């Protein structure tokens, strides 16, 4: 990778050269517009570092030259300034990030984070939902967001934007998920931007936590407080300063992605703690943790719940005759079959050894018996590692009006397993609950 540093301060030339080299860049260095133009005409760069004040002019003159250049029009640009009014830049200029020179360590951290961002292979997959009914404003913002590498879906009214957002089921670090919403507050149609914000914040899954930037032509304390109370993370007044919008968007997206990583790690740790490694089913601890809640929801919402206990026949002889490695293959393939055979809302768990338990929601006794018999046939036909494996299945159902906890349901289903074994194995026995 190659970078061009255009900086009139000797200290910052050396500092940026060292910082970028540590990140794998080879650097060309100059301090004037004339020298910089010669470098830009001769080389295609992966990063441009431009100071606000140069020996023979302003940095923005060079940025304008780069934006129009055939080879470097899309090269990421870092703009360095010491001015407090750091956003006093022509909106027509494409600047990827403005860095204020106050503290060398802070500048170094910002440069490194920016390089990490532009080097991220998923950067071009970041999706923004943009809601703006003014064609002229939308055109400018869309152009700059696109040049910054974002994938933007733009809607001119709240109704269509909300329909799009709610239909996208992905969230978090999923590449199909939106990473940011930018919305004008005053929109054509029945839904205002504030209505969209409130609907998003009302979603009870992770999509409801997406960062939101509001854009408004009004500027008063009451509106600002109302925006924050509704769940807006940031807001901008019109006319929108494009560099400021890009900075705020980048900050919110960066923070969201950091949180997504934390949540991904937590989910992975949780999966490790609740999943049986060999079969991919829930483990016994997970079953015991969720079973009572699973059953109580059936009582609360008045739907039947069925419990199935599956015991593999003569499994000890598989281990004794063919070895434990073969036994593990059998268990893994049975677990895979079970996970594919039940609905997303059901709970499939390895209870221990060769025994599995399945809790099925919205499942009456008739459907449960049909499902159990179908599963018994599938297990016999599976032939894991070339072996014929059969199962004894016990089953019970808690009807809409019946009262039972996990222990009671398991006891009846387990009794069905013992009866199936006594009757010759490879069969299903249903045991209705009795008072």
C-alpha positions in Angstrom: 0.0 0.0 0.0 1.2 3.5 -0.8 0.3 6.8 0.9 1.0 10.5 0.1 1.6 12.8 3.0 1.2 16.5 2.2 2.2 18.4 5.3 4.0 21.7 6.0 5.0 20.7 9.6 8.3 18.8 9.8 7.2 17.2 13.1 3.9 15.9 11.6 5.6 14.8 8.4 7.9 12.5 10.5 5.1 11.5 12.8 2.7 10.5 10.0 5.5 8.7 8.1 6.3 6.6 11.1 2.6 5.9 11.9 1.7 4.8 8.4 4.8 2.7 8.0 3.8 0.8 11.1 0.5 0.1 9.3 2.3 -1.3 6.3 2.4 1.8 4.0 5.2 3.1 1.8 5.0 6.8 1.8 5.8 9.8 -0.5 6.1 13.1 1.4 5.9 16.7 0.4 4.8 20.1 1.7 3.4 22.0 -1.2 0.5 21.9 -3.7 2.9 21.9 -6.7 4.9 18.9 -5.4 1.7 17.0 -4.4 0.2 17.4 -7.9 3.3 15.9 -9.4 3.1 12.9 -7.1 -0.6 12.4 -7.7 -0.2 12.6 -11.5 2.6 9.9 -11.3 1.2 7.4 -8.8 -2.1 5.8 -7.7 -2.4 6.0 -3.9 -4.3 4.0 -1.3 -4.4 7.0 1.2 -3.9 10.7 1.1 -3.0 12.8 4.2 -3.7 16.5 3.5 -3.0 19.4 5.8 -5.3 22.4 5.8 -2.5 24.9 5.3 0.3 24.2 2.8 3.4 26.2 1.7 1.8 27.5 -1.4 -2.0 27.3 -0.8 -4.8 25.6 1.0 -5.3 21.9 1.4 -8.8 22.0 0.0 -7.4 23.1 -3.4 -5.5 19.8 -3.5 -8.5 17.8 -2.4 -10.5 19.4 -5.2 -7.7 18.3 -7.6 -7.7 14.8 -6.2 -11.5 14.5 -6.4 -11.3 15.2 -10.1 -8.3 13.1 -10.8 -8.6 10.0 -13.1 -6.5 7.7 -10.9 -7.0 9.1 -7.4 -10.6 10.3 -7.4 -11.7 7.6 -5.0 -8.6 7.5 -2.8 -9.4 7.8 0.9 -8.5 11.3 2.2 -7.6 12.3 5.8 -7.8 16.1 6.3 -5.7 17.5 9.1 -6.5 20.9 10.7 -5.6 22.9 13.8 -8.7 25.1 13.5 -11.5 24.9 16.0 -14.0 25.4 13.1 -12.7 22.2 11.5 -15.8 21.7 9.4 -15.4 24.9 7.3 -14.9 22.9 4.1 -16.7 23.1 0.8 -19.5 20.5 0.8 -18.7 19.6 -2.7 -15.3 18.2 -1.6 -15.0 14.5 -0.8 -13.2 14.1 2.5 -13.3 10.8 4.4 -12.3 12.0 7.8 -11.2 15.3 9.4 -8.6 15.1 12.2 -7.9 17.9 14.5 -4.2 18.3 15.6 -4.4 18.5 19.3 -2.6 15.5 20.8 -0.2 13.2 18.9 -1.5 10.1 20.5 -5.1 11.0 19.7 -4.1 11.7 16.1 -2.3 8.4 15.9 -5.3 6.5 17.3 -7.6 8.2 14.8 -5.3 7.4 11.8 -4.9 3.8 12.8 -8.7 3.3 13.3 -9.3 4.9 9.9 -6.8 2.6 8.2 -8.5 -0.4 9.9 -11.8 0.8 8.6 -10.7 1.3 5.0 -8.9 -2.1 5.1 -12.0 -3.9 6.4 -13.2 -6.2 3.6 -16.8 -5.7 4.9 -16.6 -1.9 4.6 -18.3 -2.0 1.2 -21.1 -4.1 2.7 -22.2 -1.5 5.3 -25.9 -0.6 4.6 -27.6 2.7 5.4 -31.3 3.4 5.3 -31.8 7.0 4.2 -35.2 8.8 4.3 -35.4 12.2 2.6 -38.3 13.7 0.5 -36.2 16.5 -1.0 -34.7 15.3 -4.3 -32.0 18.0 -4.3 -30.8 17.3 -0.7 -31.1 13.5 -1.2 -29.0 13.7 -4.4 -26.1 15.4 -2.6 -26.1 13.2 0.4 -26.5 10.0 -1.6 -23.4 11.0 -3.7 -21.2 11.6 -0.7 -22.4 8.4 1.1 -21.7 6.4 -2.0 -18.3 7.9 -2.4 -17.5 7.0 1.2 -18.2 3.4 0.3 -21.6 2.8 1.8 -24.5 1.0 0.3 -27.5 3.3 0.6 -31.2 2.6 0.2 -33.1 5.8 -0.1 -36.8 6.3 0.4 -38.8 9.6 0.1 -41.5 8.7 2.6 -41.7 7.1 6.0 -44.3 4.4 5.1 -42.1 2.8 2.4 -38.9 3.1 4.5 -40.6 1.4 7.5 -41.9 -1.4 5.3 -38.4 -2.0 4.0 -36.8 -1.9 7.5 -39.2 -4.2 9.2 -39.0 -6.8 6.3 -35.2 -7.1 6.7 -34.9 -9.8 9.4 -31.1 -9.6 9.7 -29.5 -7.6 12.5 -26.2 -7.1 14.3 -23.1 -8.0 12.3 -25.0 -9.8 9.6 -24.0 -8.3 6.2 -27.6 -8.1 5.1 -28.5 -5.9 8.1 -28.7 -2.1 8.1 -26.0 -0.4 10.2 -27.5 3.1 10.3 -30.7 5.0 9.7 -30.6 8.7 8.5 -34.0 10.3 8.4 -35.4 13.8 7.8 -37.9 14.6 10.5 -40.5 16.3 8.2 -41.6 13.9 5.5 -44.3 13.7 2.9 -47.1 11.2 3.7 -48.7 10.1 7.0 -45.5 9.0 8.8 -43.0 11.6 9.9 -39.4 10.8 10.5 -40.1 10.8 14.2 -42.8 8.2 13.7 -40.3 6.0 12.0 -37.8 6.4 14.8 -40.5 5.5 17.4 -41.5 2.4 15.5 -37.9 1.2 15.2 -37.3 1.7 18.9 -40.5 -0.2 19.6 -39.1 -3.4 17.9 -38.3 -6.0 20.6 -35.3 -7.6 18.8 -31.8 -6.3 18.1 -33.0 -4.3 15.1 -34.5 -1.8 17.6 -31.0 -0.7 18.7 -29.7 0.5 15.3 -28.2 4.0 15.5 -30.3 6.8 14.0 -29.3 10.3 12.8 -32.1 12.8 12.4 -32.0 15.7 10.0 -34.2 18.8 10.7 -34.7 22.3 9.4 -35.8 23.4 12.8 -33.4 24.3 15.7 -34.9 24.6 19.2 -34.3 23.0 22.5 -37.7 21.4 22.7 -37.3 19.6 19.4 -33.8 18.4 20.3 -35.0 16.9 23.6 -38.0 15.3 21.8 -35.6 13.7 19.3 -33.4 12.3 22.0 -36.4 11.1 24.1 -37.7 9.3 21.0 -34.4 7.4 20.6 -32.4 9.4 18.1 -28.6 9.0 18.6 -27.6 12.2 16.8 -29.1 15.0 14.8 -28.1 17.6 12.2 -29.6 20.9 11.2 -30.2 21.9 7.6 -28.3 22.9 5.6 -26.4 19.7 6.3 -22.6 20.0 6.4 -21.5 16.9 4.5 -18.2 16.4 6.2 -20.0 16.6 9.6 -22.6 14.1 8.4 -19.9 11.7 7.3 -18.0 12.0 10.5 -21.1 11.4 12.7 -22.2 8.5 10.5 -18.8 6.9 10.7 -18.6 7.3 14.5 -22.0 5.7 15.0 -21.3 2.8 12.6 -17.9 2.2 14.2 -19.5 2.1 17.6 -22.2 -0.2 16.4 -19.7 -2.6 14.8 -17.7 -2.7 18.0 -20.8 -3.6 20.0 -21.8 -6.2 17.4 -18.4 -7.9 17.9 -19.0 -8.0 21.7 -22.5 -9.4 21.2 -21.2 -12.0 18.7 -18.6 -13.1 21.2 -21.3 -13.3 23.9 -23.5 -15.4 21.7 -20.6 -17.7 20.8 -19.8 -18.1 24.5 -23.5 -18.7 25.3 -23.7 -21.3 22.5 -20.7 -23.1 23.8 -22.3 -23.2 27.3 -25.7 -24.4 26.1 -24.8 -26.7 23.2 -23.7 -30.3 23.2 -20.5 -30.2 21.2 -20.9 -33.7 19.7 -24.5 -33.5 18.5 -25.2 -29.8 18.1 -28.3 -30.1 20.2 -29.0 -28.2 23.4 -27.2 -29.8 26.3 -28.8 -31.0 29.5 -28.1 -27.8 31.4 -29.8 -25.7 28.7 -32.8 -28.1 28.7 -33.2 -27.7 32.5 -32.8 -23.9 32.2 -35.4 -23.4 29.6 -37.9 -26.2 30.0 -40.1 -24.8 32.6 -40.4 -21.4 30.8 -41.1 -23.3 27.6 -44.0 -25.2 29.3 -45.3 -22.2 31.2 -45.6 -20.2 28.0 -48.0 -22.9 26.7 -50.2 -22.4 29.7 -50.1 -18.6 29.5 -50.9 -18.5 25.8 -53.3 -21.5 25.9 -51.6 -24.0 23.5 -50.6 -27.6 23.9 -47.0 -28.7 24.6 -45.6 -32.2 23.9 -42.5 -33.9 25.3 -40.7 -36.7 23.5 -37.9 -38.9 25.0 -35.8 -40.8 22.4 -33.5 -43.6 23.5 -31.3 -45.4 21.0 -31.7 -49.1 21.2 -28.7 -51.3 22.1 -26.3 -48.4 21.9 -23.9 -49.9 24.4 -23.2 -52.7 22.0 -22.3 -50.2 19.3 -19.6 -48.8 21.5 -18.5 -52.3 22.6 -18.4 -53.8 19.1 -17.3 -50.9 16.9 -15.6 -48.6 19.3 -16.4 -45.2 20.9 -15.3 -43.3 17.8 -18.1 -45.1 15.8 -20.5 -44.4 18.6 -19.7 -40.7 18.4 -20.4 -40.7 14.7 -23.8 -42.4 15.3 -24.7 -39.8 18.0 -23.5 -36.9 15.8 -25.6 -38.0 12.8 -28.7 -38.7 15.0 -28.3 -35.2 16.5 -28.1 -33.7 13.1 -31.2 -35.5 12.0 -33.1 -34.3 15.1 -32.0 -30.7 14.6 -33.3 -30.7 11.0 -36.5 -32.6 11.8 -38.1 -30.1 14.3 -39.3 -26.5 14.0 -37.3 -23.5 15.0 -39.5 -23.0 18.1 -39.0 -26.5 19.4 -36.2 -27.4 21.9 -34.0 -30.4 21.0 -31.6 -31.6 23.6 -29.2 -34.4 24.3 -30.2 -35.5 27.8 -27.3 -37.8 28.3 -25.5 -40.7 26.7 -27.8 -42.0 23.9 -30.9 -40.3 25.2 -32.5 -37.2 23.7 -35.4 -35.0 24.7 -37.6 -32.8 22.5 -40.1 -30.2 23.7 -42.6 -29.2 21.0 -44.7 -26.1 21.2 -48.3 -25.8 19.7 -48.2 -29.6 19.5 -51.3 -31.7 20.4 -51.2 -35.5 21.1 -52.3 -36.5 17.6 -49.6 -34.5 15.9 -47.0 -35.5 18.4 -47.6 -39.2 17.8 -47.5 -38.7 14.0 -44.2 -36.8 14.4 -42.7 -39.4 16.7 -43.6 -42.3 14.4 -42.1 -40.5 11.4 -39.0 -39.8 13.4 -38.6 -43.4 14.4 -38.8 -44.5 10.7 -36.2 -41.8 9.8 -33.8 -43.0 12.5 -34.0 -46.6 11.3 -33.4 -45.5 7.7 -30.5 -43.2 8.6 -27.8 -45.9 8.7 -25.1 -43.8 10.4 -21.6 -45.2 9.6 -23.4 -48.1 7.8 -25.1 -49.3 11.0 -28.8 -49.9 11.5 -29.9 -47.9 14.5 -33.4 -48.1 16.0 -35.0 -46.1 18.8 -37.6 -46.5 21.5 -39.6 -43.3 21.9 -41.8 -42.2 24.8 -44.3 -39.4 24.4 -46.7 -37.3 26.4 -48.7 -34.1 25.9 -49.9 -31.3 28.2 -53.2 -30.1 26.9 -54.4 -26.5 26.9 -56.2 -26.9 30.3 -53.8 -29.4 32.0 -51.3 -28.4 34.6 -47.9 -30.0 34.5 -44.2 -29.0 34.8 -41.1 -30.5 33.0 -40.5 -33.1 35.7 -44.0 -34.5 35.4 -43.9 -34.5 31.5 -40.5 -36.2 31.5 -41.7 -38.8 34.0 -44.6 -39.9 31.7 -42.6 -39.8 28.5 -39.8 -41.7 30.2 -42.3 -44.4 31.3 -43.3 -44.6 27.6 -39.6 -45.4 26.7 -39.4 -48.2 29.2 -42.7 -49.7 28.0 -41.4 -49.5 24.4 -38.3 -51.4 25.4 -40.3 -54.0 27.3 -42.5 -54.5 24.2 -39.5 -55.2 21.9 -38.0 -51.8 21.2 -38.1 -49.8 17.9 -41.6 -48.3 18.6 -43.4 -45.3 20.0 -45.5 -45.4 23.2 -47.7 -42.4 24.1 -48.5 -42.0 27.8 -51.4 -39.5 28.5 -51.1 -37.4 31.6 -53.2 -38.6 34.5 -54.3 -36.8 37.6 
